Amino acid sequence: MDAEVRFRALFRTAYPALIRFARHRGLNESGADDLVAGTLEIAWRRLEEVPADNPLPWLYGVARNIWRNQLRSETRQNLLVLKLPTSEVQAGPDISPTLDAVALRKSLGELNEDDQEILRLVAWDGLSPSEAAQVLGCSQVAARTRLHRARNRLALELGLDPRSHASMRTEQKAQRRAEQNVETEVCDD
């Protein structure tokens, strides 16, 4: 198959998924477009390496690396900005999503970056744990374990019992978090 024809087919199938991937990571429209463009540029240059049968995990891996590089760059830039003299900045309009979405985003934000990423890949981007393993560059068993632990930690952050998803009291929640932290230190990948 001609490289241009193959790339056009890849573009048609991958573009919506890559845009969704970028938006799930909090990028605005132009940031999402930039991330997708960078990902597809690499895919074009390395077209022979892109799996023909299931290209999305490979593309998500590339997009994730680009996104993480952008985050590191933004962090460095923000640190430089903090060193500059401050000026008053006006707050933008208050956009309030529903309470459940707010609680979920807040709880997700309390998790470490690795937990957030495995949950996004599976829940938001629709990947299987095996495909997420490919994106993250780890074994399928490690991805399933990370996903299980991340789901449990998210349930705790939401105030739910990870085993039954029933609401927990505050002291039970604190005890479960402490147990999860000890488990993470002992069983870290």
N, C-alpha and C positions, 0 to 999 in steps of 0.2 A: 504494500500500500504506500502511496506517495506520502511523504512527510507532511506536506501542507494539508492534505485531505485528512490524515490522522489527527493533526493538531486541531483542525476545525471541528471534528467530531468530539475531541476531548474538550474543547472550549465550550461547545453547546451543552454537554452533560455536566461539566464541572463548575461552570460559572455561577449558577444559582447556589450551589452548595458552598462554594468558596465565599460568596457574599454573605451567606447566612453564618458561616464560620467566623468571619470578621466581625459581623454585627453582634454576635454572641459574646465577643470579647470586648464589647463596649466601644468599638470604633464608629465614628460618625460616617456619613456617606462618602466623603472624600477620602478619609482614612481607610475605609473598607475598599474603595476602588483602588487605592495605591497598593494595598496589601495583595489584592487579587492580581493586579497588573504585574507586580513583582514575582508572584508565584507562577503565573502563566509564562512570564519571560524565562524563568529558570526551566520550566517544563519544556518550552520550545528549544532551548539550548541543549537540554539533556533528554530529548524525546525518546531516545533509545532506552533510557533507564526507567521510563514511566511504565508501570505494569499495564498491559493492554486490557486484561480482564477486569481489574478493579483498581483504577487509578486514584480514587479519592483518598485512601489512607496515605499514599505517597505524597499527594498534593497537600494534604493537611499537615504532614510532617514538614514540608517546605514552608508552608504558610506559618506554621507555629514558630519555626526558626526565625523567619523574617519578623514576625510579630514580637518575639522576645528580644531580638536585636533592637527593634524600635523602642521597646520599653526601657532597655538599658540606656539607649541614647537619650530618651526623654528624662530619665532619672538623673543622668549627668547634667543635662541642660537645666533641670529644675534646681539642682544643687548650686549651679552657677548663678541662677537667677536669685536664689536666696541670699547670696553674697552681695547683691546689688542693693542700693538704698530702696526702701519700700515706698510705694505710692498707694493712694486709696483706689480700690477697685470696687466698682458697683456690682452687686449680685444680680444674676440673671433672674428670669421669671421662675417661680416655684412650680414645678411640674410634679404632681403627686399621683403616682400610680396607686393601684389598689393596695390595701393593707397587706394582703397575702403576698403580693409580689414584693412589697417593701421588706417584709419579714424574711422572705426567701433570699432576696439579694443581700440583705444585711447578714444573714446567717452564712450564706455562701462566702461573703467577703471576710468573715471571721476565720475561715479555713485557710490552711497554707496553700501556696500556689499550686503544688502538685495535686492536692485534693480537688481544688477548683478545676484544674485542667481535665482530669479524668472524668469528672462529673459533666463538664461541658461537652467533651467529646462524645460521651455516651447519651446523655439526656438531651442536649441541644442539637448536636450535629448528627445524631442518629447512627453513630458507629457501634459496631459490636465490640465487646471487650477485646477480641482478637485483632480487629482493625485498629482499635485504640492503642494496643501494644505496638503495632507497627509504627504509628505516629510518634509514640513516646520513645521508641527505640528500646523496648524491654520485652521480656518473654510474655507469652499469653498468661501464664500462671501469675506472674508478677502484676500484670494489668488487672486481672480478676481480683487479686488480693487487694490491690490499691483501691479498686472500685468499691469493694465490700467495706473496707475501712473508711473510705471517704463518705459513703452513704451513712454509715453509723455515726460518724462525726457530725455530718450535716443534721441528722435526726436529733442528736444531742443539742446542737446549736438552736434548733427549732423548739427545743423543750419536749421532744418526743422520746419515748423509750425505743431504742434501736431494734429491740426484739419484737415488740408488739405495735409500735408507732402510736401508743396511747400517750396522753399528756402526762408529764412527770412533774413532781414538785421541785422547787428550786434546790433543796438540799440533795435530792436524788440526782438531779442534773449535774451538780458540782462533783458529786462522788463518781458518776460515770465518766465525766471529763478527765478526772484524775486517773481513773483506771485506763482510759484510752491513751493518755499521755505516757503512762508507764509501759503499756503494750507497744506503743510506737517506738520508744527508746530501745526496747529489747528486741523487737522484730523488724527493725528498719531494713529496707531492701539494700 
